[in-house]
């Protein structure tokens, strides 16, 4: 009927909304300004540094330190490219994707295969898959 709905909340209630905004997120369309204008604060969260990401992957999944370093190296390289003004990537690699790769590795999946299914194959563009695949091979080889 067009009437506003009022919801009683405690005086110290804080509502937090999260969203993956911007061109860095595949399939993300432009968000209506009416939504973003209603948020009283915006916080940009940067991608994790490679060392911190490797430690997190190791701690959460139990994958080997070397495997986690390889995964973090690939994610950091892709994300650094994405942040550059001459980026060739359509999206970055999330912490969630890194943890997925590490989980596969922790269960005994070969690290190159783990990175392929969790990091490489998520890209729709063939050139991007080839680039990330080459990064994965290089990262794997550098941790031997």
C-alpha positions in Angstrom: 0.0 0.0 0.0 3.1 2.3 -0.1 3.2 2.8 3.6 6.6 2.7 5.3 7.3 -0.3 7.6 8.8 0.6 10.9 11.0 -1.9 12.7 11.9 -1.4 16.3 15.6 -2.0 17.0 17.8 -1.4 20.0 19.4 2.1 20.3 22.9 0.5 19.8 21.9 -1.5 16.7 24.2 -1.2 13.7 23.3 -2.6 10.4 26.2 -3.6 8.1 25.8 -4.3 4.4 28.4 -5.8 2.2 28.8 -5.9 -1.5 31.4 -6.6 -4.2 31.2 -3.4 -6.1 33.0 -2.3 -9.2 34.5 -3.6 -12.4 36.8 -6.0 -10.6 33.8 -8.4 -10.0 32.7 -10.6 -12.9 29.0 -10.0 -13.7 28.7 -7.1 -11.4 26.5 -4.4 -12.9 26.3 -0.8 -11.8 24.7 -0.5 -8.4 21.9 2.0 -8.1 23.1 5.2 -6.4 20.0 5.1 -4.2 21.5 2.0 -2.5 25.0 3.2 -2.1 23.9 6.7 -0.9 22.0 5.1 2.0 25.2 3.7 3.4 26.8 6.1 5.9 30.3 4.8 5.3 32.2 2.8 2.7 35.2 0.8 3.3 37.5 -0.5 0.5 39.1 -3.7 1.5 42.3 -4.5 -0.4 43.4 -7.9 -1.5 45.6 -9.6 1.1 49.4 -9.5 0.8 50.9 -12.7 -0.5 52.6 -13.6 2.8 49.4 -13.0 4.9 47.3 -15.0 2.4 49.8 -17.9 2.4 49.7 -18.0 6.2 45.9 -17.9 6.2 45.7 -20.7 3.7 48.1 -22.9 5.7 46.4 -22.2 9.0 42.8 -22.7 7.8 43.4 -25.7 5.5 46.5 -27.4 6.7 48.0 -27.4 3.2 51.8 -27.3 3.1 53.6 -24.0 3.4 55.0 -24.4 -0.1 51.6 -25.1 -1.6 50.1 -22.1 0.2 53.0 -19.8 -1.0 52.4 -20.9 -4.6 48.7 -20.2 -4.4 49.3 -16.8 -2.8 51.8 -16.0 -5.4 49.3 -16.6 -8.2 46.6 -14.7 -6.5 48.8 -11.7 -5.7 50.1 -11.6 -9.3 46.6 -11.6 -10.8 45.4 -9.0 -8.3 48.3 -6.7 -8.8 47.7 -6.8 -12.5 44.0 -6.1 -11.9 44.9 -3.0 -9.9 47.3 -1.6 -12.5 46.2 0.9 -15.1 47.2 -1.4 -17.9 45.4 -4.5 -16.5 44.7 -7.4 -18.8 42.5 -9.2 -16.3 38.7 -9.0 -16.0 38.6 -9.9 -12.3 40.8 -10.8 -9.4 41.3 -13.9 -7.3 39.6 -13.8 -3.9 40.6 -15.1 -0.6 37.8 -17.6 -1.0 39.3 -18.9 -4.2 42.8 -19.2 -2.6 41.3 -21.2 0.3 39.5 -23.5 -2.1 42.8 -24.2 -3.9 44.5 -24.8 -0.5 41.7 -27.1 0.6 42.1 -29.2 -2.5 45.9 -29.4 -1.9 45.4 -30.3 1.7 43.3 -33.3 0.6 46.1 -34.5 -1.6 45.2 -33.0 -4.9 48.4 -32.1 -6.9 49.0 -28.4 -6.4 48.9 -27.6 -10.1 45.6 -29.4 -10.4 44.3 -27.7 -7.3 45.1 -24.2 -8.6 43.6 -25.1 -12.0 40.2 -26.0 -10.7 40.1 -23.3 -8.0 41.9 -20.4 -9.7 42.4 -20.9 -13.4 39.1 -22.4 -14.6 37.1 -19.6 -13.0 38.1 -17.2 -15.8 35.8 -17.2 -18.9 38.4 -15.7 -21.2 40.9 -18.2 -22.7 43.8 -15.7 -22.7 43.2 -15.1 -19.0 43.1 -18.8 -18.2 46.4 -19.3 -20.1 48.0 -16.4 -18.2 46.8 -17.7 -14.8 47.8 -21.2 -15.7 51.3 -20.1 -16.6 51.5 -18.2 -13.3 50.4 -21.4 -11.5 53.1 -23.5 -13.2 55.8 -20.9 -12.4 54.6 -20.6 -8.8 54.7 -24.3 -8.3 58.1 -24.6 -9.8 59.5 -21.8 -7.7 58.5 -23.5 -4.4 60.4 -26.7 -5.2 
